[in-house]
């Protein structure tokens, strides 16, 4: 036995939820202890890969008069059911924490009660609140909330429902649009998942520590979290004062010795640890428009949410966000006081700012800001004039304004040890505001200060681009031919037979249609009330005479028909290629057309809709979101000094690695490909286990 509940080592610890007062060394001569009961970590377990289910299997809280009896027999034989007895109406059993972060969430719950009785269940999203008619058998209810609102999850006896005694099992609520395998949550420190190894660990719920008294000198400490996150540090021992070995909120293992670890030793240690705990922290989220991850400017203004958006700030979301800081704000008034002093309530975040002149201002100050650190600020202006977030002083340089009546989220990289909420200009009356949140956001964030050097958020179909046309939602016509948009990408062409050469067309430049390549041209056509014949022509615009290949429709019908022509470009082709639609012998004057495509190869393939070089989609094929470097773009991140390894993957699933050395002040470019679908960083080198984990996850990008 290595774990004990008391510092003396008399009471063994072997169950989740027990305090840990002593950890006996596995090797060496030094044990770790904690004499103060309230400062002891808790023994805990969770599945390898971490917790997904935010719901408690037996409920987090209930109104007085609600009786919850856990671990009842389950007729399915697979899960532990819970009996819930309500004593009256308007009672609630909450199944999730009271303040989870904003969604989306997916939820599910199994119920069993007396047939015909009703119970009310609430899942994330107000639209998911409804009365359930019980069938007398186990029944599943679930919901998906994509609104982004804060989730809640309960069963209750509001709205005149009749059930007072029922069974529940397998409540599950997790972030995202799909549910994974069920995780049983006995408590926040006892979570299990069938078929998945337990990761036992020590949980620091705030202010805990485990002290080890080493001989005098420098100690080299390594540790790993439940998610395989690795850490290294050094600490100097006096020989009498203990060094804290509880180095993570959820510590799965720790190692300490008086000599440094070599690179080879680190790799062996990391591989061994990650085989037990996983390397799930390494699964980056990709470049899809995840909420608050990508911003169009380096100052966190305007999220990059769609194809074509520039990306000036890419946030590292692998680190947990810091604790709430709005309670540290205080009223600050310049040396020249204002006639009315500003206000601030650190509990609610509500306050006012005032400015009489550039030298007389009163607002709210937050001290203790770390220079160079990123902060997330959620600020609402409830007044009729603009307010600013300022650095250094209440009239200092501005991080950006918040317009009257506006609520914004800003990500600010601090340039000063202070942050101020201040009026943007002289005011006639105090401007009210509400600071909803301010939190530190650690991580290796990448940003580009120069607008023209920012990459562009893009999406292409999995497998890449085939349709060479620059925009399938645009069409060119000769004079006299009209193209009326029926819906985006579909046109009615008129006056095709008004004169010889009447046509509409789509062109591809030579850089997309190289000499010697075989091109296939295709287009869908349909009658617009006339049923004559029609010609489609594929043309290679050679330096000399143009060469063409035609396809014909002898009779238009009320159904869509696809016309296809193939030709091979000559070595002299320098002008690209063109797809034309025109009349044949003058008997089709108007026609409906859609889905133009020019592609390399001898046969036609499914249509790809091209809005721009950064926005291409294909029906039934997943989108691959990525960052597009159109030349000279970069996304530098200032990494702590030392050796690092960068891993990245392209939109086609090609993976690359690079070793870099940071000086701690110069940015390291993380934009490693023309079209980069994801990137990961590690101080030192990736282990073989980590590379295998990355390559497995990134296999989804391969065609």
C-alpha positions in Angstrom: 0.0 0.0 0.0 1.4 3.4 -1.1 -1.5 5.7 -0.3 -2.8 6.6 3.2 -5.5 8.9 4.4 -3.4 10.4 7.2 0.1 11.8 7.3 1.2 9.2 9.8 0.4 6.4 7.3 -1.9 4.4 9.6 -5.2 4.4 7.5 -4.9 3.0 4.0 -6.6 4.8 1.1 -8.1 2.6 -1.6 -11.4 4.1 -2.7 -12.3 7.1 -4.8 -13.2 10.0 -2.6 -10.8 9.3 0.2 -8.3 12.0 1.3 -4.6 11.4 0.8 -2.3 12.4 3.7 0.7 10.3 2.7 2.2 8.9 -0.5 4.9 6.4 0.0 7.7 6.5 -2.5 7.9 3.8 -5.1 11.7 4.1 -5.2 14.2 6.2 -3.3 14.1 7.6 0.2 11.6 10.4 0.3 7.8 10.2 0.9 5.2 13.0 0.5 2.8 14.0 3.2 0.2 16.6 4.2 -0.5 17.1 7.9 -3.4 19.5 7.4 -6.6 17.7 6.7 -8.2 20.4 4.6 -5.1 20.6 2.4 -5.1 16.9 1.4 -5.9 16.0 -2.2 -8.6 13.4 -2.9 -8.1 9.9 -4.5 -10.1 9.9 -7.7 -10.6 7.9 -10.9 -11.8 8.7 -14.4 -11.8 6.8 -17.7 -8.7 7.0 -19.9 -9.5 9.9 -22.2 -11.2 12.0 -19.6 -14.7 12.9 -18.5 -17.4 13.7 -21.0 -20.6 13.2 -19.0 -21.4 16.3 -17.0 -24.5 14.7 -15.5 -24.4 13.0 -12.1 -25.9 9.5 -12.2 -27.8 10.1 -9.0 -28.3 13.8 -9.2 -26.3 16.8 -8.0 -29.0 18.6 -6.0 -32.7 18.3 -5.1 -35.4 20.3 -3.4 -36.3 19.4 0.2 -38.8 16.6 0.1 -37.2 14.8 -2.8 -35.8 11.3 -1.8 -33.0 9.8 -4.0 -32.1 6.2 -3.5 -29.1 5.2 -5.6 -27.9 1.8 -6.8 -31.3 0.1 -7.3 -31.5 -3.0 -9.4 -31.7 -2.4 -13.1 -33.8 -4.9 -15.1 -31.4 -4.5 -18.1 -28.6 -5.8 -16.0 -26.2 -3.3 -17.4 -26.4 -0.1 -15.4 -27.2 1.1 -11.9 -30.7 2.7 -11.6 -31.7 5.4 -9.2 -35.2 5.7 -7.5 -36.5 9.2 -7.2 -39.5 10.0 -5.0 -41.1 13.5 -5.1 -43.3 14.5 -2.2 -45.2 17.3 -4.0 -45.5 19.5 -7.1 -42.9 22.1 -8.1 -39.9 20.0 -7.0 -36.7 19.4 -9.0 -33.8 16.9 -9.2 -30.9 18.6 -10.9 -28.6 16.2 -12.8 -25.9 18.5 -13.9 -23.8 21.3 -12.2 -25.7 24.6 -11.7 -23.6 26.7 -14.0 -22.1 24.7 -16.9 -20.4 26.7 -19.6 -22.3 27.7 -22.8 -23.3 24.8 -25.1 -24.0 23.2 -27.5 -24.9 20.1 -25.5 -26.4 16.7 -26.3 -28.4 14.9 -23.6 -30.1 11.6 -22.9 -32.0 10.0 -20.0 -33.8 6.7 -19.4 -37.0 6.8 -17.3 -39.5 4.2 -15.9 -42.6 4.9 -13.9 -46.3 4.1 -13.7 -48.0 3.9 -17.1 -50.1 7.0 -17.9 -48.5 9.3 -15.3 -46.4 12.3 -16.4 -43.1 13.8 -15.5 -41.4 16.9 -16.7 -37.9 16.8 -18.0 -35.6 19.7 -18.9 -32.6 19.2 -21.2 -30.3 21.9 -22.5 -32.2 24.6 -24.4 -35.6 25.9 -23.4 -37.3 24.1 -26.3 -36.2 20.8 -24.8 -38.5 21.2 -21.7 -41.6 19.1 -22.0 -43.9 16.7 -20.2 -43.2 13.0 -20.7 -46.0 10.4 -20.6 -44.6 7.3 -18.8 -45.3 3.9 -20.5 -44.5 1.6 -17.5 -41.3 0.4 -19.3 -37.9 2.0 -19.7 -38.1 4.8 -22.2 -35.4 7.0 -23.6 -35.7 10.8 -23.9 -33.1 13.1 -25.3 -32.4 16.4 -26.9 -29.8 18.5 -28.7 -29.2 22.1 -27.9 -27.3 24.1 -30.6 -28.2 27.5 -29.3 -25.0 28.0 -27.3 -27.0 28.8 -24.2 -26.0 27.6 -20.8 -27.2 24.0 -20.3 -29.4 22.7 -17.6 -30.5 19.1 -17.0 -33.3 18.0 -14.6 -36.5 16.2 -14.0 -39.2 17.9 -12.1 -42.9 18.0 -11.0 -43.8 21.4 -12.4 -46.6 22.0 -14.9 -49.2 19.8 -13.2 -47.4 16.5 -13.9 -48.6 13.5 -11.9 -45.6 11.2 -11.3 -44.1 11.1 -7.8 -42.2 7.8 -7.8 -40.0 6.7 -10.7 -36.7 5.2 -11.7 -33.9 6.8 -13.8 -30.7 5.6 -15.2 -27.8 6.6 -17.5 -28.4 10.4 -17.5 -25.8 11.7 -19.9 -25.0 15.3 -20.9 -21.9 16.2 -22.9 -20.6 19.0 -25.0 -21.1 18.7 -28.7 -23.8 17.5 -31.2 -23.4 13.7 -30.5 -23.3 11.5 -27.4 -20.4 9.0 -26.8 -20.5 5.9 -24.7 -22.1 6.2 -21.3 -20.0 7.3 -18.4 -21.2 6.5 -14.9 -20.7 9.5 -12.6 -20.9 8.4 -8.9 -19.3 11.7 -7.9 -16.9 14.3 -9.3 -14.1 12.0 -8.2 -15.5 8.6 -9.3 -16.3 8.3 -13.0 -16.1 5.0 -14.9 -16.8 3.9 -18.4 -17.4 0.2 -19.4 -14.4 -1.2 -21.4 -12.2 1.8 -20.7 -9.3 1.6 -18.2 -9.5 3.7 -15.1 -6.9 6.4 -14.6 -6.4 6.7 -10.8 -5.1 10.1 -9.7 -4.9 12.7 -7.0 -7.4 15.6 -7.3 -6.5 19.0 -6.0 -9.9 20.8 -5.5 -8.1 24.0 -4.5 -5.3 24.8 -2.1 -4.1 21.2 -1.6 -0.5 20.1 -1.6 1.8 17.1 -0.9 5.1 18.1 0.6 8.3 16.1 0.3 11.5 17.1 2.2 14.5 16.4 -0.1 18.2 16.7 0.8 19.5 20.2 0.1 20.0 21.0 -3.5 18.2 21.2 -6.8 15.4 18.7 -7.5 14.2 17.9 -11.0 10.5 17.1 -11.1 8.4 15.5 -13.8 4.7 14.8 -13.7 1.7 13.7 -15.8 -2.0 14.6 -15.6 -5.0 12.3 -16.2 -5.1 13.3 -19.8 -1.4 12.7 -20.4 -0.3 16.3 -20.1 3.3 16.4 -19.2 5.2 18.9 -17.0 8.8 19.5 -15.9 10.2 21.9 -13.4 13.1 22.3 -11.0 12.9 23.3 -7.3 15.6 24.1 -4.8 15.4 22.2 -1.5 16.8 23.7 1.7 16.9 20.2 3.3 14.3 21.1 5.8 11.3 22.7 4.0 9.0 20.5 2.0 8.6 20.8 -1.8 5.1 20.4 -3.2 4.8 17.4 -5.5 1.1 18.0 -6.3 1.8 19.7 -9.7 -1.5 19.3 -11.5 -5.2 19.7 -10.6 -5.5 16.0 -11.5 -2.1 14.3 -10.9 -1.7 10.8 -12.3 2.0 10.4 -11.5 5.1 12.3 -10.4 8.9 11.7 -10.5 11.7 13.6 -8.8 15.4 13.2 -8.5 18.5 15.4 -8.0 20.0 15.0 -11.5 18.4 16.2 -14.8 16.6 13.8 -17.1 18.3 13.3 -20.4 16.3 13.5 -23.6 16.3 9.8 -24.0 15.0 9.4 -20.4 12.3 11.9 -21.0 11.1 10.0 -24.0 11.0 6.7 -22.2 9.2 8.2 -19.2 6.6 10.0 -21.4 5.9 7.0 -23.5 5.4 4.8 -20.4 3.1 7.4 -18.8 1.1 8.0 -22.0 0.4 4.3 -22.5 -1.4 4.4 -19.1 -3.1 7.8 -19.4 -3.3 8.5 -23.1 -2.3 11.7 -24.9 -5.8 13.0 -25.4 -4.7 16.6 -24.7 -2.9 16.3 -28.1 -6.1 16.0 -30.1 -6.4 19.6 -31.5 -9.7 20.8 -32.7 -8.8 21.4 -36.3 -9.5 24.7 -38.1 -13.3 24.6 -38.2 -15.1 27.8 -37.0 -15.0 26.6 -33.3 -16.6 29.3 -31.0 -14.0 31.9 -30.0 -11.0 30.1 -31.4 -10.2 32.2 -34.5 -10.5 35.9 -34.8 -10.2 38.2 -37.8 -7.8 40.6 -36.1 -4.9 40.1 -33.7 -6.8 42.0 -31.0 -9.7 39.5 -30.9 -12.3 41.6 -32.7 -14.8 39.8 -34.9 -14.7 36.0 -34.9 -13.6 34.2 -38.1 -16.7 32.1 -38.6 -16.9 31.6 -42.3 -14.9 30.8 -45.4 -13.0 33.8 -46.6 -12.5 35.4 -43.2 -8.9 36.5 -42.4 -7.4 34.9 -39.3 -5.3 37.3 -37.2 -5.5 35.4 -33.9 -5.5 31.6 -33.4 -6.1 30.8 -29.8 -4.5 27.8 -28.1 -7.4 26.1 -26.3 -5.4 23.2 -24.9 -4.9 24.9 -21.6 -7.7 25.4 -19.0 -8.9 29.0 -18.7 -8.0 30.8 -15.5 -10.3 31.7 -12.6 -12.7 34.6 -12.6 -11.0 37.9 -12.0 -13.9 40.5 -12.0 -13.9 40.5 -8.2 -10.4 42.1 -8.2 -11.7 45.4 -9.8 -11.6 48.7 -7.9 -12.7 52.2 -8.7 -9.9 54.4 -10.0 -9.9 58.1 -10.5 -7.3 60.2 -12.1 -5.3 62.8 -10.1 -7.6 65.4 -11.5 -10.9 64.2 -10.1 -14.2 64.1 -11.9 -17.3 65.8 -10.6 -19.0 62.4 -10.3 -16.8 59.4 -9.3 -17.3 56.1 -11.1 -18.6 53.0 -9.4 -17.9 49.3 -9.4 -19.5 46.3 -7.7 -16.9 43.4 -7.7 -19.6 40.8 -7.0 -22.0 41.7 -9.9 -19.5 43.3 -12.2 -21.8 46.4 -12.6 -20.3 49.8 -12.6 -20.1 53.3 -14.2 -17.4 55.3 -15.9 -17.1 59.0 -16.2 -14.8 61.4 -18.1 -14.9 65.2 -17.7 -11.7 65.8 -19.8 -8.6 64.0 -21.1 -7.1 64.6 -17.6 -10.1 63.9 -15.5 -11.6 60.4 -15.7 -13.0 57.8 -13.3 -13.5 54.1 -14.0 -12.5 50.6 -13.0 -8.9 49.3 -12.6 -7.7 45.7 -12.6 -4.2 45.3 -11.2 -2.0 42.3 -11.3 -2.4 41.8 -15.0 0.5 39.8 -16.5 2.3 41.5 -19.4 2.2 39.4 -22.5 -0.6 37.2 -21.2 -3.9 36.8 -23.1 -7.2 37.7 -21.3 -10.8 37.1 -22.2 -13.0 40.0 -21.4 -16.8 39.8 -21.7 -18.1 43.4 -21.3 -21.5 44.9 -21.8 -22.0 48.7 -22.3 -25.5 49.6 -20.9 -25.1 53.3 -21.7 -25.6 55.7 -24.6 -21.9 56.5 -25.2 -18.8 54.4 -26.0 -16.5 52.9 -23.4 -12.9 51.7 -23.9 -10.6 49.0 -22.5 -7.3 50.7 -21.8 -3.8 49.8 -20.8 -1.3 51.5 -18.4 -3.7 54.2 -17.2 -7.3 55.3 -17.4 -6.4 57.5 -20.3 -3.8 55.2 -21.8 -3.7 53.3 -25.1 -6.9 51.5 -26.0 -7.3 47.8 -26.6 -10.6 48.7 -28.4 -14.0 50.2 -27.8 -17.4 48.9 -26.9 -20.2 50.9 -28.5 -23.3 52.0 -26.7 -25.7 49.1 -26.0 -23.2 46.6 -27.2 -22.0 43.4 -25.5 -18.6 42.1 -26.8 -16.1 39.4 -26.0 -12.5 40.6 -26.5 -9.2 38.7 -26.3 -6.5 41.1 -25.2 -2.8 40.4 -25.1 -1.8 42.6 -22.2 0.9 45.3 -22.7 0.7 46.6 -19.1 0.3 45.3 -15.5 -3.1 47.2 -15.3 -6.3 47.1 -17.3 -8.9 49.9 -17.1 -12.5 50.2 -18.1 -12.9 53.8 -19.1 -15.0 56.3 -21.0 -14.0 56.7 -24.6 -14.7 60.5 -24.6 -16.0 63.2 -22.4 -19.4 62.3 -21.0 -22.4 64.3 -19.8 -23.4 61.6 -17.4 -21.9 58.3 -16.0 -22.0 55.4 -18.5 -23.2 52.1 -16.9 -21.6 48.8 -17.8 -21.6 45.2 -16.7 -18.4 43.2 -16.7 -19.6 39.7 -17.1 -16.2 38.0 -16.9 -12.5 38.6 -17.1 -10.2 35.5 -17.2 -6.6 34.7 -18.0 -6.2 32.5 -21.1 -2.9 30.7 -21.0 -1.4 29.0 -24.0 0.8 29.5 -27.1 -1.5 31.8 -29.1 -0.6 32.7 -32.7 -1.3 36.1 -34.0 -0.5 38.2 -37.1 -0.5 42.0 -36.6 -0.2 42.8 -40.3 -3.6 42.5 -42.1 -2.1 41.6 -45.5 -0.1 38.7 -43.9 -3.0 36.9 -42.4 -4.1 33.6 -43.7 -7.7 33.0 -44.8 -10.2 30.5 -43.3 -11.2 28.1 -46.1 -13.2 25.0 -46.7 -12.7 22.4 -49.4 -14.3 19.0 -49.8 -12.5 16.0 -48.3 -10.2 14.8 -51.1 -9.5 18.3 -52.4 -10.6 20.4 -55.3 -11.5 19.0 -58.8 -13.7 21.7 -60.3 -11.3 24.2 -61.9 -13.9 26.9 -62.5 -13.3 29.9 -60.3 -16.9 30.6 -59.4 -19.8 28.3 -60.3 -22.3 30.9 -59.0 -21.3 33.4 -61.8 -21.7 33.2 -65.5 -20.5 35.2 -68.6 -22.7 35.9 -71.6 -22.2 37.6 -74.9 -24.1 40.8 -75.7 -27.8 40.0 -76.3 -27.9 36.8 -74.1 -29.5 37.2 -70.7 -28.9 35.0 -67.7 -31.6 35.2 -65.1 -30.8 33.6 -61.7 -33.5 31.1 -60.7 -31.6 30.1 -57.5 -27.9 30.4 -56.7 -26.0 28.5 -59.3 -29.0 28.0 -61.6 -29.8 30.3 -64.6 -32.4 30.7 -67.3 -30.6 31.7 -70.5 -32.5 33.6 -73.2 -31.9 34.8 -76.7 -29.5 31.9 -77.6 -30.7 31.9 -81.2 -30.9 35.6 -81.7 -27.7 35.5 -83.8 -24.8 33.3 -84.6 -22.3 32.8 -81.8 -24.8 33.6 -79.0 -23.6 31.8 -75.9 -22.8 31.7 -72.2 -19.5 30.4 -70.8 -17.2 29.7 -67.9 -13.4 29.9 -68.3 -10.4 28.4 -66.5 -6.9 30.1 -66.7 -3.9 28.3 -67.9 -2.4 27.8 -64.4 -5.3 25.5 -63.6 -5.3 23.8 -66.9 -1.7 22.9 -67.7 -0.5 22.0 -71.2 -0.9 18.3 -72.1 -3.6 17.6 -69.5 -6.9 15.9 -70.4 -10.0 17.9 -69.4 -13.6 16.9 -69.0 -16.3 19.5 -69.4 -19.8 19.0 -68.0 -23.0 20.9 -67.5 -26.6 20.1 -66.6 -29.4 21.4 -68.8 -33.2 21.4 -68.7 -36.1 22.8 -70.7 -37.3 26.3 -69.9 -40.4 25.8 -71.9 -38.7 25.0 -75.3 -37.7 21.5 -76.3 -35.2 22.0 -79.1 -31.6 20.8 -79.4 -28.6 22.3 -77.7 -24.8 22.2 -77.9 -22.1 22.4 -75.2 -18.6 22.9 -76.3 -15.3 22.4 -74.5 -12.6 24.6 -75.9 -8.8 24.6 -75.4 -7.6 28.1 -76.1 -4.2 27.4 -77.7 -1.7 30.0 -78.6 -2.7 29.3 -82.2 -6.0 28.1 -83.4 -8.5 26.9 -80.7 -9.5 23.3 -80.7 -12.9 22.2 -79.4 -15.0 19.1 -78.5 -18.8 19.3 -78.5 -21.5 17.5 -76.7 -25.1 17.6 -77.9 -28.6 17.3 -76.5 -31.0 16.5 -79.4 -34.1 17.4 -77.4 -34.4 19.2 -74.1 -36.8 17.7 -71.5 -38.3 18.6 -68.2 -35.6 16.6 -66.5 -32.0 17.6 -65.9 -29.6 16.1 -68.4 -25.8 16.2 -68.0 -23.7 17.0 -71.0 -20.1 15.8 -71.1 -17.2 16.5 -73.4 -13.5 15.5 -73.1 -10.4 16.8 -74.9 -6.6 16.9 -74.3 -4.7 20.2 -74.2 -1.8 20.6 -76.5 1.7 21.5 -75.5 1.1 25.0 -76.9 -1.9 25.7 -74.6 -1.2 29.0 -72.8 -4.7 30.5 -72.5 -6.5 27.9 -70.4 -9.9 26.4 -71.3 -13.5 27.4 -71.7 -16.9 25.7 -71.4 -19.6 27.2 -73.7 -23.3 26.6 -74.0 -25.0 27.7 -77.2 -27.8 27.0 -79.7 -27.5 24.2 -82.3 -29.2 25.2 -85.6 -31.2 27.9 -83.8 -34.1 25.8 -82.4 -33.4 26.3 -78.6 -33.7 30.0 -77.7 -33.8 29.5 -74.0 -32.7 26.9 -71.5 -32.1 26.2 -67.8 -28.5 25.5 -66.9 -26.6 24.6 -63.6 -23.6 22.8 -62.2 -20.8 23.8 -64.7 -17.6 21.8 -64.1 -14.2 21.6 -65.8 -11.9 19.0 -64.3 -8.6 17.2 -65.1 -9.2 13.6 -66.1 -10.9 11.5 -68.8 -14.3 11.2 -67.0 -16.8 13.4 -65.2 -17.1 13.2 -61.4 -19.7 14.5 -58.9 -20.2 18.3 -59.1 -18.3 20.6 -56.8 -19.8 24.1 -56.1 -17.1 26.8 -56.1 -17.9 30.1 -54.6 -14.2 31.2 -54.4 -10.8 29.7 -54.0 -11.5 29.5 -50.2 -15.1 28.1 -50.4 -15.7 24.9 -52.3 -18.3 22.3 -51.2 -19.5 18.9 -52.5 -22.8 17.3 -51.6 -22.4 14.3 -49.3 -18.7 14.9 -48.7 -17.3 16.3 -45.4 -15.9 19.8 -45.4 -12.2 20.1 -44.5 -11.7 23.5 -42.9 -8.2 24.9 -43.1 -6.1 28.0 -43.2 -5.1 29.1 -46.7 -1.8 30.9 -47.2 -2.1 32.7 -50.5 1.6 33.8 -50.4 3.6 35.6 -47.7 1.2 34.8 -44.8 2.3 33.7 -41.4 0.9 33.1 -37.9 3.7 33.5 -35.3 3.5 32.4 -31.7 6.0 33.6 -29.1 7.0 30.3 -27.4 8.9 30.0 -24.1 12.6 29.8 -24.8 13.9 26.3 -25.7 13.5 23.5 -28.1 10.1 22.7 -29.6 8.6 20.4 -32.2 5.7 21.4 -34.5 3.4 18.9 -36.1 0.9 19.8 -38.8 -1.4 18.3 -41.4 -2.6 19.6 -44.7 -6.2 19.5 -46.0 -5.2 16.3 -47.9 -3.9 14.5 -44.7 -0.2 15.0 -45.4 1.6 15.3 -42.0 4.8 17.1 -41.3 7.1 17.7 -38.4 9.7 20.4 -37.7 12.1 21.0 -34.8 12.5 24.7 -33.8 14.3 26.6 -31.1 12.6 29.6 -29.5 14.5 32.5 -28.0 11.4 33.4 -25.9 10.8 36.7 -27.6 10.7 36.1 -31.4 7.5 34.6 -32.8 7.7 31.1 -34.4 5.5 30.7 -37.5 2.9 28.0 -37.0 1.5 28.3 -40.6 3.4 25.4 -42.0 1.6 24.6 -45.3 -0.2 26.4 -48.1 -3.4 24.7 -46.8 -3.1 23.7 -43.2 -5.9 21.8 -41.5 -4.4 21.5 -38.0 -1.2 22.1 -36.0 0.1 20.9 -32.7 3.1 21.9 -30.5 5.2 20.3 -27.9 8.2 21.5 -25.9 11.0 19.1 -26.6 10.0 16.3 -29.0 6.8 14.3 -29.6 7.1 10.7 -28.4 6.3 7.8 -30.7 3.0 7.4 -28.7 2.1 11.0 -29.3 2.9 10.9 -33.0 0.7 7.7 -33.3 -2.1 9.5 -31.5 -1.8 12.5 -33.8 -1.6 10.5 -37.0 -4.6 8.4 -36.0 -6.7 11.5 -35.3 -5.5 13.3 -38.5 -6.2 10.2 -40.6 -9.7 11.7 -41.1 -8.2 14.3 -43.5 -6.9 11.7 -46.0 -9.0 11.2 -49.2 
